[in-house]
Amino acid sequence: MDHRTVIACLLLGAPLVGCDDDAQVHTGVGVSATSGGDAFEGEASGMARPVPPDQRQVRTFPKAKGGQATGEAADYRPSVDDARAVVTEKKATELPSGPSAWGAPDAESGAALPPRRPMNAAARKAYQQGISAARSGKDATAKAAFERALAADPGAYQAAYDLGVLADRQGATNQALAYYARALKIQPDYERAVKGTVTIHVRQGSPQAAVAHAQPIASKWERNLHLQAILAEALVEAGRIDEAERAARKALRRDERFVPAMVALAKASLRRGRIELADSILEQAAKIKPKNPEINFLQGKRHQDEGRLAKALASYRKAVEQRPDYAEARMALGIQYMAAGNYAQALQQFEIVVRLVPTQVAAHLNLGDAYRANRRWQDAKREFDKALRMQHDLPEAHFNLALMYMSAGAEFPGLGKLDALERAMLEFNTYRSKMGPRLRRDDPSTTYISDLSRQIGREKKRIEREAARKKKEAERAARKAAMEAEQ
């Protein structure tokens, strides 16, 4: 059965038995929907992504709580016309000739989309200055420019959205939500503002709130296919897979080549455990958009799941090359570099991730671990301490601190070897205490603590022997001095 036929079964809602060669539900695979909107309006692909649970940590011990979703900075390419981001009535009807594999198009249903008025000349000038400043990492200057744009043209919804992006990157979540709401008030079908709000709700562990926000907007403006794809991904996050598939199919019935909806379907299939079907959908999407970074990222994860690490690395690299601000892909790439022992490259990736998503706990944990691997002890401790300030009840930070002290030993500034080993022991015990009933019987800390106990014992004996040697030398020197005095 060819891939197109297999995908059509899902898109049409046909029973998978007899259609999917692997119809039984598999288990053990679940890729979080990468919903988000924290990228500037000037960025062409423009969607930020939360880091999935299995990408948050380098290690295999239990993952950190929180920090699920992230924002991503933009690469600040020149602004694009928003009209290109929406399938209009005309485009909706311009489907390939012949019968569609996904069903009859719904071009005539739904209200006409509200027009998108370009901002005036003064606002455009300030807006472009903001994009340029943001590209250079000058967030304060960018914020001022976007505010000027919005003052010059109260209808500049792009500027309101970008102010939300800046606020979200700085951790001002409520302010970001307010700016996204303002952008939607100006442009009621603005998909980026919906995406940004969905991202925040998912990051806060409230996928149902994300659905509640996206669903009425997507229902009202059903001709905006991006809104249908955003809703589908929010539904995947909420575990409402049947509804997610219906939302994605709704977009594909208008445009069977609409890649965001195909990606959402692939994620839904992965959640169901229908791995071969997800792979088929991704392959079809890649034929339509071979340079789509999210497709390459998801294919990288599939390679990684199957143990094809070289291919996974190549896919992650492609995703980063295609979208340099793709924090999720950079995180995965850094993890692969760490696993391969390429610590310098891993450090480079994690440093960029922290600049892109400074409020993400996992970014600081992974950067700290890369610093540790590169023997930059104080830098490592700084990042672990940051992670603990962001989330005080974080076992992984104590685990990583323990590894750092154990690896550094006497190299850690201001500590002797015994001091460092004892601090490592303390951190491992703190980690185990905070893990509580989640601690596995085969947790690696058990082996580390046993090894540390031996090292501490040997170091104490070495110190005792050294002290005894020095005492003997001092006594010998004293006797010699006394004899010389008597003479």
KATA-V92263 format. One record per run of one state. SS is the DSSP state (helix for helix, strand for strand, loop for the rest). FROM is the first residue (numbers start at 1). TO is the last residue. Records with the same first field share a line. If there is no record, write none. Layout:
# KATA-V92263
SS->FROM-TO  FROM-TO
This chain:
# KATA-V92263
loop->1-2  12-52  56-81  86-88  94-120  136-138  153-156  170-172  187-190  204-206  221-224  238-240  253-258  273-274  289-292  306-308  323-326  340-342  357-360  374-376  391-394  412-416  439-443  487-487
helix->3-11  53-55  82-85  89-93  121-135  139-152  157-169  173-186  191-203  207-220  225-237  241-252  259-272  275-288  293-305  309-322  327-339  343-356  361-373  377-390  395-411  417-438  444-486
